[in-house]
Amino acid sequence: MRTGLIFLIFFSICKWTYGQVITVSDEINLKTEFLYDILGKVGDHILVVRDGVNEFDVHAFNEKMSTSWTAEEELDSRRSRIISIVSQPDKFHVVYSDEWRDTMAIKVREYNAKVNVTFTDTILLIKKGLIRPKFRFSKSEDRNVFLMTEVENDKIVSAFAYDLQHRKLLWEGNFEFGDINFHEEYRKTLITNDGTMYILFEKDNFRHRKENHSMEVFRFDQFNTVFTQTSIPLPDFITYDAYFTFDNLNHHLMIVGLYSDRNASNTDGMYHIILNDGNLSDFRVSMLSYDDELIADFHGKYNPKRESLYNLDVQDLVLQQDGGVLVLAEENKEYERLAYGARRDYYGSTRFSVDYYYEDLVLISIHEDGTSHWQKLLPKRQYSNDDEAAYSSYFLFKNPSFLRILYNDEIRNDNTVSEYILNGKGDITRRSLMSTDNQKLKLQIKNAVQIAANELVVPSVRGKRLKLVRLVY
């Protein structure tokens, strides 16, 4: 059934007139509530993929969010498995595996906006042993290069990078890491727009070994046969959290996280590391503490004995052209409890229930030299139970002039969606954006996809029914 325009809202804030058009799509039935991919705008339509085992369906929505057409695609055999789907403005790629006898193949198909196959490639043929190879998938910021790392006994043993734009294998290699303990020390794998791989480890992140604390950085690209490596000493603190990204504009690796001086469960400030891509020995480590106003806002009032924050995770970094960065950290926690009236099952297990709390956002703007520009706390209260926090957290909508942070006020069927509007100076406005009362919508805000400078699509999942909500500012 076709669903048209629900409502048009106009707001007046600070002498500016804000308006947005909100449109709800036709419904898609899901096989499970978690198996779908929003590819965004590919050609003239918004495409959604519903995954199967060795097949997938594509649903195309027009500007009015009505279904224009659907397509069904099968992969090579019943043993084919989708690894990932990568979209571009005019096409998308399906990366998948196939198996026969003692061989596994890693393949890619390129589809145009009408879901016609325009290119296929067998990237690698791998001989299988008794254990099926396991891979991790990463893609570059511009979505033109992807990386697959093979994991054996929790260790990365090989990897390859493939260029989707030029349809070619950039490099492949087998690796050994010496005395690295992957289980305890592995942190992140990154792939840059030019196909350079970074693997990061953290050693001796313990209070009693703090003097040896360091970040270990391994770099590999198509022009080298071995890793280049550097160690970044961090003897002044232990890390509470870390977020790794690569600045493809300024060509440096950035590590931003939270540190602790006393209690490992609390954070006493933020650290900022910049490493030069062209010279790994050229790096800088900066530390900044939370200001009194932020601490007072977090705890509700200022108390000189309470200088730490807690239950924070760095969720996003917004890179600036001058090398600065905006850090977004979110307060969240989980509590597991015995479900009311639960009994032991046949095997003696007891059913537990999980409560999810996603609360305040901490925003810290950092200059290129590592000093603090401004610090803000954005209040937010979200509680849910046994839903894997699918409807909690927020979505960051980026625009050259400002940022928008969208979130559900409450986690329930009839709800209000709000947003914070933020400019580069740290000026913040909050407003109610839309209501889902009587609309049969339950928005997974954090899974939204931005498809233009003024447009995004938010999935609504109730049970196994998916709708898309298109929002145009």
N, C-alpha and C positions, 0 to 999 in steps of 0.2 A: 504494500500500500504506500502510495506516495505521501510524504509528509513535507509540507511547505514551510514557509517562514513562520516562526512562532511569534517573535516579538521584536520590536525595534525600540531601543532604549537610548535616551539622550540624557547626559549628565552635564552639569555646569560646575567646573572646579577651577578656582584661581583665575577667573576671567577667560578660561579656555573652554570651548565646547567639545565634549567628547561624545562620540556616537559609535555604536557598533551594531552590526547586523548578525543575528544568530539564527542558523538554519540547522535543522535536524534531518538526518538521512533516513532512508529506508532501513529496515532491520535485516541483519545477517544472523543466521543460526550458526553457532559455534559447536564444534565437536567437544571441546573443553573450553573453559572460560579464559584460559591463558594462551591458547595457540592461535595467534593472529599477528600480522605485521601490517602497520600502516606505512605504505611506501611514500606517502605524500603526493604531491602533484607531479605526475609523469605525463608529459604532453599536455593535453587539454583536460585530463580527468584526474581525480583523486583515486588512487588505487589502494585496495586492501587485499591482502593475501590471507587466505585461510589454509593453514598447513595440514597436510596429511602425512602418512608414513613415507610413501614414495610418489606422492602427487601433491598438487596444490590447486586451489581455486583462486581466481582473481575477480574481484568485484570493482567495477568502474562507476564512479559517481560524477555527475555533471555539476555545473555551477549551482543548481537548485538542490543538490544533494539527492537527486533521484537516481536510481540505478539505470545507467545507459546500456550496459551489457555485462555479461559474465563470461569467463573462459575457464576451461579445465585443462590442466597440463599434467602429463605423466613423465616421470623420469625414465632412465634406461631400463630398469628391471625392478623386481620386487625387493631387491636388496639395496636399492638406492636410498640414500638418506640426505635430506637437506642439511647443510652445515650453516649457511647464512644466506640472506638476501640483501643485496646492496643496490640502492636506487640512485639514479641521477635524474636531472630535469627532463630528459627525453628517452630514457631507457632504464632497465634494471638488469641485474645479474643474479643468477642463482648459482651459488657454489655448493657442490654436493659430492658425495662419495658413492662409489659403486664397488661391488665385490664379486669375484668369482674364483673358485678353487683357492689358490694360495696368494692371490693378488688383490690389492686394493688400489683403486684409481681415484684420484682427486680431479674433479672436472668443474668446468664453468660453462654456463649457457648465458648468452646475451639475448635479451628480448627488447623489442621496440615498444612504443607506447600502446600498441594494439595487441601486445602479447604474441607477436610473431618472432620465431627464433631467427636471429641475424648472425649469430656466430657461436660456435662451440669449440672447446679446447680441452684436451686431456693434459693436465698440468704435470702430474707425476704418476708413476706406477710404482707401488710399494709392495715388496714381498712380505707377506704376513707370516708370523711365527705362530706359536700356540696362543698368544694373547693378541687380540685385535688392537692395532695402534690407536692411541688417543691424541686428539689435537685440540688446541685452543686457538680461537679466531680473534683477530684484531683488525681494525681498518683505520686508515689515515683520516685526518681531519677533512680533507677535500673529497674523501670517499673514492678516490681513484686507485689506491693501492691497498691490498690486504696482506696480512701476515698470518701464517699458520705455524704454530710451534708444536712439535711432537713431544708428548710427556710420557716418560717411562719411569715407573717407581717414584713418582712425584718429582722427577727431574726433567728439565728440558734437554733433550738429547739431539734434536735437529730442528731446523726451521727453513721456511722458504717465503719469499715475497713475490707477489704477482701484481703486475701493472694492468689494471682493467682498461684504462684509457688507450694504451698502446698494444694491448692484447699480447703480453709477453711475460715470461718468467724473468724476474730481475736477478735473483740469486737463490741459491740453496746451500746449506752447510750443515755439518755435524759438529757438535760442541762437547767440550769437557770443561768443568768449572773448578777443578781442584778441590780446595777445602770448603767450598760453599755448602752449607746445610740448607737445602731447598725447603724443607718442611718448616723450619723456624725463620729463615732469613729472606726468602723470596718475597718481593713486594709487588712488582709490576713489570709488564712488557708493553712497550710502545712502538708504533711504526710511524715514521714521519711522511710528509707528502712526497719526498724524493726517494722513499724506500729504505731509509736507514732504520735499523732496529736498535732500541735501547732495552736492556734488561737491568733492573735495579734490585739490589739486595740491601738489607740493613743488618749490621753485625753488632753484637754486644749491647743491645738495647735493654740493659739491666742496670739498676742503681748501683749494685756492688761492682759492676765492670764499666761504669760510665766513662772512665778515662780512656777506654778503647773503643767507645761508641763511634760508628761511622756509617756512611752510605757508600756502597760499592756500585759503581756505574760501569756497565759493559756496553760497548758500541760495536755494531757490525753493519757494513754496507756492501754494495756490489763491487767495490773497488779493492776490498781487503779479503785476505784468506784467513785471517785470525782476528780475534777481538782486539780492540783498543780498550784500555781500562784505566780507571782512576778511582782513588779513595778520597772521600770527603770527610775529614775528621769532625766529629760533633761531641767533644768532651764536656761541654757545658750543660747538657740536659739529656733527658731521655724523651723519646717521642711518644705522644699520646695518640696521634693520628697523622696520616700523610696523604697528600694528593699529588699525583705526578702528571705533568702534561708537557707537550712540546710546543713552543712558540714558533710556528712556521714563518711568521713575518720577520721576527728579529733573530731567528736561528739560534735559539738557546733552549736548553732543558730547564724546566722550572719545577721545583719541589716546594710545596707549601703545606704546612701542617701545624699541629698543636703540640706544645711541649709541656713537660711537667718538671718542677724542681723538687717537690716534696712527695706528694701522694700520687702514685701512678694512675689512680682512678680519676684524678682531677686534672684540669689544664690551667696553667698559669700564664700562658701567652702563646704567641704564634711565631714560627720561624719561617724564613724565606730564603731559598737557595736558588741561585742562577748559575748555570754552567754553560760555557761557550761551546757550541756544536763544533766549531773548527779547531778548538784547542781545549781538550778536556782538563788540562791543568789550570785553566783560567776559570775559577769559580769564586763565588762570594756567598757567605752565610751571614744572615742578619736575624736578630731577635727583636721582637717588640712585645711589650706587656699590654694588658687590657687597661683602658683608662677608667677612672673612678665612676664616671657616668654610666658606662656600659655595665660595670659590675653592679652598680646600684639598680639599674633597670632589670638586670637578670635576676637578682635576688629580691626585688621588690622594694628595697631600701638600702641605703649605704650602711655598711658595717665594716670598720677597718680590720676586723678579724677574719673577714670573708673576702679573700682576694682571688680565689680560684673559681672557675666555671666547671661544669660537669655535664656528662652525657652528651657531649658535642661530637659531631662528625663533619668533616669538610665534604660538602656535596658538589660544589661548583666553583670554578675559577673563570672569571671574565677577563681575558687578556686585553690590555690597552695598547695602542699603537706606539706609545712612548716607552713601553717596557714595563709599565706598572700593571697592577692586577687588583681586581675586586674579588674578595674571598667570601663565599657564602657557607656558613656552618649551621647545622640544624641540631636542635636538642631532641634526642629520641631515646626511648628505652623500651624494653620488653620485659614483661613479667609472666612467668609460667606458674600456674596454680592448678590445684586439683579441681577438676570440673565438679560442679555441684551434683551430688547424688551419684557420682561415678562409682562403679564397682570394678573389681579386677576381672579381666577377661580370662579366657580358657588358658592362656599361656602365662598368667600371673601379672600381666602388664596393667597399668592404671592409666586411665585417660586424663590427660592434662589439657587445660585451656590456656591460650596465650593472649595476653592483653598488650596492645600496641599503643604507645603514646608518642606522637610527633608534635613537638611544641615549638618554642620560640626559634626565630632565625637570628643569627649573629652575622652582621655584615661588616667587613673591615676592608677599607681601601688602602692599598700599599703603593707608595711611590716606587719608581724604578730603582732607587738607591736602598730600598728596604725599610724606609721609615714610614710611620703611619700617617695617612692623610686624614681619614675620619673613621669613626667606629659607631655603629648603630645597632640597636636591637629592635626587631619587628615582632610584636606579640602574635602568637598563633596557638590554638589549642585544638588538638585532634586526638580522639580516642576511638579505638575499634577493638574488636575481639575476634580471633580465629579467622581472619581474612587475609593474612600475610601482608597486611598494611597496603593492600592494592589501591585503596582510595585515599590514602594519607599522603603527606609530604606536599610538594609544590611543583610548578613548572616555571622555568625561567624563559621569558619571551624577550628576545634581543632585538634592539632597534638602534640605529646610529645615534639617535637623540636621547633615548632613555631605555630603561629596563622595566619590564612588568613581571611581577611575581604573583602567579595565580595559585589559589588553593581553595579547598573545601573548608567552609567554616566549621562544619560538623560532619561526621561520617554517618549519614543516614539517608534514607530514600528521598525525603523532602528536605532540601538543603539550600543554602545560599553560597554562591561562589563569590569570593572577594579577590581583590588584587591590591598590591602595593605598586605605586608608580615611582620610579627612582631616576633622578638625573645624575650627571657626573659630579656635581657639587655635594651630593649626599642629601639633597632635598627630597623628602618622601611624602607622598599622598596616599591615603588608603580610601578605598571605596568598595561598595557592593557592586558586583558586576552583573549577576543574573541569579534568578531563583529557579530551582527545579521542582517546585511544588506542583503536584498534579501533572507532571510531564513524563512520568515513568522513566526518568533518567537517573543513573548513578555513575558519576563521572570519575574516571581514572585519570586525574589531572596530571600526575607525574609521567604518564605515558603519552601525553600530547605530542604533536609534531608541528613545528613551525614550517609553513610552506611559502611564506612571503614576508616582506618587512612589516606588513599590517594584517597578517592572516595566519590562523592556526586551526588545527583539527584536534578535538579532544574525544577519545573513545568513551562511550558509556556502555558498561557491561552489567546487566542484571541477569543472574543465572547464566544461561548460555545464549543470551540474546545481546548482540552487539549493534549499537548505533553510533554514528559519528555526529559530533556537534561541531559545525563550522562557524568560526568566529572571525568576523572582519571588522577591524577598527576604522 
